[in-house]
């Protein structure tokens, strides 16, 4: 099983009743051997350019564990799904993500050791200006 990130742009008219469309897309993933690990709904956003006459879309991001053979089937099914106006399936670089998280944790640890925070630096500058 591989992990994929799937960005789906739903038709903006579905804002009121998005659950049926999400259930349909979830069923597409599960029917092709996938399992949704997480879902992140960003809500209705303005598009950079009009797609099929729509200026807005509902952005939903999925993290899916799915076999590689299922990706092509999911793509072909999403292409003909009326509720979906655009989608993008990518395979995240898990090594780079782990490295970024480790660097972030190390930076936070070093800041804690020094005992400094950006807020205390700003307060010190404010006192100097007075």
Phi, psi and omega in degrees: 000132177254155177260135180230149171254128183239120175259125181238129175255113181270156177301136185295338179289348181274006184303323182288317184231070183280340187299323179295318179293320178295320177298321180294317179292321177300319178296323177299317179295312184292325178295336180258022174084015182263162177222125182281122180273321179204157179227136179229110182264116180270349179083194184278128181227156177282137178277155177292328177211158183292135176240118180053038178080007180258131178269341182232162175208161176261118183268126175226130181247132180242144168250119189235134171264119188208146175292152182301328181291336182282344184296315181297322179293319178296316179301314182293326179286319179294331179299329183255007178277124185295325184289336184265122178264334174206155174208159178214127178247122179231156176254114184290151176274093186296327179294318179292322178296318179296320179295319179295319178296319179296318179295321179295317179295319179295319179296319178294322179295318179294321178294322179293323178295318179288337180077012180257151173221162181296328180294317181291327177295318179295321178295320179295321178294320180297320180292323179294325182288333180288000000 
